Amino acid sequence: MRAELSCDEALRYLQLRLDRRLGAAEGVTLAAHLEACAGCRAEAAGFEGLSVLWRQREMVTPPADLAARVMAQLPERAPARRPSLLAPVLAASGGMLLLLAWFVGELAAPATMLLEGLLNTATALWSDPLALWNVAPELSGAGLAMTLEVLLAAGLGLALLAIAGLLAFPIAGRQMARAMEGAS
Amino acid sequence: MAGGFVELSLEFARSINEPTDRQEWTDEAWVQETLHDADAFAELVRRYQGRLYRLAYRMLGNAEEAQDATQEAFLRAYRALSSFRLDASFSPWMYRIATNVCLDMLRSRRPQASLDESPLDPPATLSVEGAVAERERLRAVAEAVGRLPVGLRTVFLLRHEAELSYEEIAQTLGLPLNTVRTRLFRARNALKELLKEWL
């Protein structure tokens, strides 16, 4: 427990006390300060007086027919919840990502074959540039064909993913924004 | 047939999840009920009409506008119920709508006034001339609250009229907790000054 309190802190404590948010230990510290400080004692009395005045304020009650008026002006249909697009859109995006991962996996083996082929070609050409015709079949082999095929498929997959993303994120964004914003 | 089965299952799920006494239902349960049955909104109106009307009355300063504001707040809430998150708390959401309605009405009344920065109108203190009648004292309190800048008045009334916690006020107004605390302090200080002859 702190022995001393500045006047600024005492004022802050007074506010907390008004809102019943002041702990017991702080209450004791505040009481000690108020006992010693006439200025803060006057402030405390002012705030207490304000609380009393506020509690005695004029009581107002709504007109007796207010609820009936409110109900009469409502549209007749219940405000049905709109089906959320968030889940299907996220599921579609997830699916596209899985597809992309599969493409990458498929690409790995033929890419290695292509790389080996290119390496062999480069080595052969380095030692004998005229041997190009001899190694040409290496390039047109299974590695190249498969790689091109998978590259094409991966390109197609990426394009689909981009389209899904373009559709998904604005929709998901709007849904989340609406959910967070409420009716403000 | 499948639809009927689903409806029946939902009805059963609702019946075992909710207290049998409908008066004990939470506000959020009534929101859910309203999504199926518009008439259920009457219970939310019954629960909130007094609180919202009093808030609007103190914000706007007269009964006629308070009634219009309360009706408009309920209408806006009803229209927006489909976007209410059922895991959220209804009370701050409803107060937020009511506060926005009041602020809109004040803006249309005084379009040039800044809501947070408008200074206190002179004179700085209210007169106590003549007999200190009860009626005058009550009017002085209402007038003093009405003279608070709107940003301070809103926080003060959400705390002392609606009796919301700091956290609920912050949530309702979308303000940091520290701003709520500061505005409340400034509002009380201003009121203490305005009403010092009555204290």
Interface residues (C-beta under 8 A of the other chain):
Chain A: L11 R12 Q15 L18 D19 R21 A45 G46 F47 G49 L50 L53 W54 Q56 R57 E58 V60 T61 P62 P63 L66 A67 R69 V70 M71 Q73 L74 P75 E76 R77 A78 P79 A80 R81 R82 R178 A179 E181 G182 A183 S184
Chain B: T34 L35 H36 D37 A38 D39 F41 A42 V45 R46 Q49 G50 Y53 R54 Y57 R58 A63 A66 Q67 T70 Q71 F74 L75 R76 A77 Y78 R79 A80 L81 S82 S83 F84 R85 A88 W93 R96 I97 N100 R137 L138 R139 V141 A142 R159 H160 Y166 G174 R181 L184 F185 R188 L191 K192 L195 K196 W198 L199
